[in-house]
Amino acid sequence: MGAEGGFCRRRAEKGRSYHHGRLREALLAAARALISERGPAGFTLAEAAKRVGVTGAAPYRHFADRDALIAELAKDGFGHFNEKLSRAWDGGRPDAVSALRRRGAAYLAFAREEPGLYKAMFGDAGALARQSGDRAGQTAFDDLLRTTVAVLRQFHAPEQGARALALQIWATTHGIADLMLAGHFGESLDQPQALLEDSVSALIEGAVRKALGVAPIMPPP
């Protein structure tokens, strides 16, 4: 009798896992929450399945492994991220520097509002590239590169340094976002945003001076 009851329970669990109406979406939502709490390395497919209420085998109907689930989450995240930053850029109006500042603020706001997506997007570039080629991530950088080209044009500076400037701005913005998510700025968004604006302004000034051949204040490393 006990064995029969156990068998029936296993069949019922299997039935729930295979008839979960929106299992894929539910697993993505569970992974998003777990990554927000613990980071990309802090969860397993089994934990995501448990949070959804299905068997440990059920996620494999949709995802080959944990990296595949994270890659899908990152792809969704980059879609929302790129759209949000594109709206903030607004075609570079009224000028490229003002639009770039709005874009930076949107970057920090996204990280603050969607920590699970953000950490999935930037947690393991190698794993993401193996799963999906990181096309969405490349789109994000290409968009940033176009903004730095526009910024240099605003100051009538040559565009050769646009890629280096884009990398500097990305590294600075990402570093500030990570510090913010780790709680180093408290609850307010004002301090990280002001720090980002000051830092990016300094990077732009340095890039323009270099492009125009103006001697730098700091000696080379």
C-alpha positions as CSV (number, residue, x, y, z in Angstrom):
1,M,0.0,0.0,0.0
2,G,2.8,2.4,0.9
3,A,4.7,1.5,-2.2
4,E,1.6,2.1,-4.3
5,G,1.0,5.4,-2.7
6,G,4.6,6.5,-3.4
7,F,4.2,5.4,-7.1
8,C,1.0,7.5,-7.4
9,R,2.7,10.5,-5.9
10,R,5.6,10.2,-8.4
11,R,3.1,9.9,-11.2
12,A,1.3,13.0,-9.9
13,E,4.5,15.0,-9.7
14,K,5.5,13.9,-13.2
15,G,2.1,15.0,-14.4
16,R,2.4,18.4,-12.8
17,S,5.9,18.9,-14.4
18,Y,4.7,18.0,-17.9
19,H,1.5,20.0,-17.8
20,H,2.8,23.2,-16.2
21,G,1.1,25.7,-18.5
22,R,3.9,28.2,-18.7
23,L,6.9,26.2,-17.4
24,R,9.5,28.0,-19.5
25,E,8.4,31.4,-18.4
26,A,8.1,30.3,-14.8
27,L,11.6,28.9,-14.8
28,L,13.0,32.2,-16.2
29,A,11.2,34.2,-13.5
30,A,12.5,31.8,-10.8
31,A,16.1,32.1,-12.2
32,R,15.7,35.9,-12.3
33,A,14.8,36.0,-8.6
34,L,17.5,33.5,-7.6
35,I,20.2,35.4,-9.5
36,S,19.1,38.7,-8.0
37,E,19.4,37.1,-4.5
38,R,22.7,35.1,-5.0
39,G,24.3,36.0,-8.3
40,P,24.6,33.8,-11.5
41,A,26.7,31.2,-9.7
42,G,24.4,30.9,-6.8
43,F,21.6,28.7,-8.1
44,T,20.9,25.4,-9.8
45,L,18.3,24.2,-12.2
46,A,17.0,22.0,-9.4
47,E,16.5,25.1,-7.2
48,A,14.6,26.9,-10.0
49,A,12.4,23.8,-10.4
50,K,11.7,23.6,-6.7
51,R,10.8,27.3,-6.6
52,V,8.4,26.8,-9.5
53,G,7.0,23.6,-7.9
54,V,7.9,21.0,-10.5
55,T,10.3,18.0,-10.5
56,G,14.0,18.4,-10.9
57,A,13.9,16.8,-14.4
58,A,11.2,19.2,-15.7
59,P,13.5,22.1,-16.6
60,Y,15.5,19.9,-19.1
61,R,12.5,19.9,-21.4
62,H,13.2,23.6,-22.1
63,F,16.9,24.1,-21.2
64,A,19.9,21.9,-21.7
65,D,21.6,23.1,-18.5
66,R,21.9,26.0,-16.1
67,D,24.0,28.1,-18.6
68,A,21.3,27.8,-21.2
69,L,18.7,29.1,-18.8
70,I,21.0,32.0,-17.8
71,A,21.8,32.8,-21.5
72,E,18.1,33.0,-22.3
73,L,17.5,35.3,-19.3
74,A,20.4,37.4,-20.5
75,K,19.0,37.6,-24.0
76,D,15.7,38.8,-22.6
77,G,17.5,41.3,-20.4
78,F,19.6,42.8,-23.2
79,G,16.4,43.3,-25.2
80,H,14.8,45.4,-22.5
81,F,18.2,47.1,-21.7
82,N,18.9,48.1,-25.2
83,E,15.3,49.4,-25.7
84,K,15.5,51.5,-22.5
85,L,18.9,53.0,-23.4
86,S,17.7,53.7,-26.9
87,R,14.8,55.7,-25.6
88,A,17.0,57.6,-23.2
89,W,19.4,58.5,-26.1
90,D,16.4,59.8,-28.1
91,G,18.4,60.3,-31.2
92,G,21.1,62.4,-29.4
93,R,18.7,65.3,-28.7
94,P,19.3,68.1,-27.9
95,D,23.0,67.3,-28.0
96,A,25.2,64.2,-27.7
97,V,26.6,65.0,-24.3
98,S,23.1,65.6,-22.7
99,A,21.8,62.4,-24.4
100,L,24.7,60.4,-23.2
101,R,24.1,61.6,-19.6
102,R,20.5,60.4,-19.9
103,R,21.7,57.1,-21.2
104,G,24.0,56.7,-18.2
105,A,21.1,57.4,-15.9
106,A,19.0,54.8,-17.7
107,Y,21.8,52.2,-17.4
108,L,22.0,52.7,-13.6
109,A,18.2,52.7,-13.3
110,F,18.0,49.4,-15.2
111,A,20.6,47.8,-13.0
112,R,18.7,49.0,-9.9
113,E,15.2,47.9,-11.1
114,E,16.3,44.6,-12.7
115,P,19.2,43.1,-10.7
116,G,18.5,39.6,-11.7
117,L,18.5,40.4,-15.4
118,Y,21.5,42.6,-15.1
119,K,23.6,40.0,-13.3
120,A,22.6,37.4,-15.8
121,M,23.7,39.7,-18.6
122,F,27.1,40.5,-17.3
123,G,27.9,37.6,-15.0
124,D,29.8,35.3,-17.4
125,A,30.6,36.6,-20.9
126,G,32.3,33.4,-21.9
127,A,29.3,31.2,-21.0
128,L,26.9,33.7,-22.7
129,A,29.0,33.7,-25.9
130,R,29.1,29.9,-26.0
131,Q,25.3,29.7,-25.7
132,S,24.1,32.5,-27.9
133,G,27.1,34.2,-29.5
134,D,26.5,37.3,-27.2
135,R,24.8,39.1,-30.1
136,A,22.6,41.1,-27.8
137,G,25.6,42.2,-25.8
138,Q,27.4,43.3,-28.9
139,T,24.4,45.3,-29.9
140,A,24.6,47.2,-26.6
141,F,28.3,48.0,-27.1
142,D,27.7,49.0,-30.8
143,D,25.0,51.4,-29.6
144,L,27.4,52.9,-27.0
145,L,30.1,53.3,-29.7
146,R,27.7,55.3,-31.9
147,T,27.1,57.6,-29.0
148,T,30.8,58.3,-28.4
149,V,31.2,59.0,-32.1
150,A,28.5,61.6,-31.8
151,V,30.1,63.1,-28.7
152,L,33.5,63.5,-30.4
153,R,31.7,65.0,-33.5
154,Q,30.0,67.5,-31.1
155,F,33.5,68.9,-30.2
156,H,34.8,68.6,-33.8
157,A,37.3,66.0,-32.7
158,P,38.5,63.1,-34.8
159,E,36.6,59.9,-34.3
160,Q,39.5,57.5,-34.0
161,G,39.3,57.5,-30.2
162,A,35.6,56.6,-30.1
163,R,36.1,52.9,-29.4
164,A,38.5,53.6,-26.5
165,L,36.1,56.2,-25.1
166,A,33.2,53.7,-25.3
167,L,35.2,51.1,-23.5
168,Q,36.2,53.6,-20.8
169,I,32.6,54.7,-20.3
170,W,31.3,51.2,-20.2
171,A,33.8,50.0,-17.7
172,T,33.1,53.1,-15.5
173,T,29.4,52.7,-15.7
174,H,29.5,49.0,-15.0
175,G,31.8,49.5,-12.0
176,I,29.5,52.1,-10.5
177,A,26.5,49.9,-11.1
178,D,28.2,46.9,-9.4
179,L,29.0,49.1,-6.4
180,M,25.5,50.4,-6.3
181,L,24.0,46.9,-6.3
182,A,26.4,45.8,-3.6
183,G,24.9,48.6,-1.4
184,H,27.9,50.9,-1.2
185,F,25.8,54.0,-2.0
186,G,22.8,53.2,0.2
187,E,19.3,53.5,-1.1
188,S,19.6,56.7,-3.1
189,L,20.3,56.8,-6.8
190,D,21.6,60.4,-6.6
191,Q,25.1,59.6,-5.5
192,P,26.0,56.9,-8.1
193,Q,24.4,59.0,-10.8
194,A,26.4,62.1,-9.8
195,L,29.6,60.1,-9.7
196,L,28.8,58.6,-13.1
197,E,28.2,62.1,-14.6
198,D,31.4,63.5,-13.2
199,S,33.4,60.5,-14.3
200,V,32.1,60.4,-17.8
201,S,32.6,64.2,-18.2
202,A,36.3,63.7,-17.3
203,L,36.6,60.8,-19.7
204,I,35.1,62.9,-22.5
205,E,37.3,65.8,-21.8
206,G,40.4,63.6,-21.8
207,A,39.3,61.9,-25.1
208,V,38.7,65.3,-26.8
209,R,42.0,66.7,-25.6
210,K,43.8,63.7,-26.9
211,A,41.9,63.8,-30.2
212,L,42.7,67.4,-30.7
213,G,46.4,67.0,-29.8
214,V,46.2,69.0,-26.5
215,A,48.9,68.0,-24.1
216,P,47.6,65.9,-21.2
217,I,47.9,67.1,-17.6
218,M,48.7,63.7,-16.3
219,P,51.9,62.0,-17.4
220,P,51.5,58.7,-19.4
221,P,51.6,55.5,-17.4
